[in-house]
Amino acid sequence: MIIDKDTVDKIAHLARLELAEDETEKMIGDMNKILGFMDKLNEIDTTGVEPLVYMTDEINVLREDVVKHEITHEEALQNAPKHDDNYFLVAKVIG
């Protein structure tokens, strides 16, 4: 597969990117290099090789979540830049 300007424009649109003409040309080169590397990997014979699921054989051992130091409601609000008697005050982010 060869990446051309139309393909880069379509991918940029899907990714909501605006690329300048020189950026588009650089992207064409970069994406073609990536696909060339993938073609090289496809040439390798992987017959009999087990798929790699995890990088190590280690088993993840999780520790108990233990509260070591509790603070009061008032102590929590003390370090807040803005607060009222009960809540943290933050800028509105949803219109």
Secondary structure, DSSP 4 states (H G I P E B T S, - for coil): ----HHHHHHHHHHTT----HHHHHHHHHHHHHHHHHHHHHHTS--TTPPPP--SS-PPP-PPP--------HHHHHHT-SSB-SSSB-------
